[in-house]
Amino acid sequence: MLETVRDTARRYALLPLRIFLGATFVYAGLDKLTSPTFFTDSAPGSLVGILHGAKGGAAIPAMVDLALKAPHGFGYAIAFGEIAAGLGTLAGLLGRVAAAGGALVSLSLWLTVSWPTTPYYYGNDLAYLMAWLPLVLAGAPYLSLDALIRRRRTGGRRVPGARGPASARAGSVRTAPPA
């Protein structure tokens, strides 16, 4: 009984992280797209204002310069990237790719907008980047479209090396059957 509970907890351990990051990134992208000021260059809190404010303290000022060449295109790319990463993560569709996209957005924001934050742990983009990494490594093996697609491709058969309850147990070792 206790082993079953542990296996279940281990199997679904990343699900709260998937839900949090997915919902947060969808919200962040939609917030940018529906903001009355984000794409208004002269408005307080506009993307152009944020970029100009970040330029002097960015780790890679060339990234800010590049964004300033086409700030609206950059803003739309960030917003749609956040939505795509969030929806992919929530649905578990191309889970590793979606998580890598979320990590890339977080990395770019950390190296530009959040970089001058002192102390560094007050900046949230680094924390988001670190939160994406377990999903980049593990994908979305449970309660996901990836798992459903994998099951349909294999006709419900277990695939050697596929993660499942037995292989998820700590210390489980697969051995070849005796000859």
C-alpha positions, 0 to 999 in steps of 0.5 A: 500500500505504502509503495503504491502511494509512493509510486503514484506521488512520484509519477505525478510529482511534476503535475503541479509544476506543469499546471502552475507554469502552463497557466502562468505563461498563458496568462502572461501572454494574454495579459501582454496581448490585451494590455492597453499600454504594452504596445503603446510606445509612449505609455508608462509600462510599455514594452519600449519603455521597459526595453529602454529601461533595461538596456543599461543593465542587461547582461547582453545589451545587444539582445535589447538593441535587437528587440528595439529594432522591432519592439512590437514584433518582439513583444508579439513573439514573447506573448505568443511564445508564452501562450504556446509554451503554456498551452503545450505544457498544460496539455502535455503536447510536445512537453519537452519542446513546450518546456524548452520554449518556456525556458528560452523565454525565461532565459531571454527575460532574465538576461535582459529585463531581470538581470540588474535586479539585486539581489538576484533572487528578487528577480523572478525570471531566473526562478522561472527558468529553473522551474522549467528545467525539470519539465525540459528533462522529464517532459510530460509522461503522465496525464498528457497528450504525449502519453495518449499519443504514445499509447495509441502508437503502441496499441497500449503495449509497453515499450522497452525503456518507456516510463511506467509504474515499475520503472519509476520505482527508485532502485528498480533494475531491468534485466534481460530474461534468462536464456 
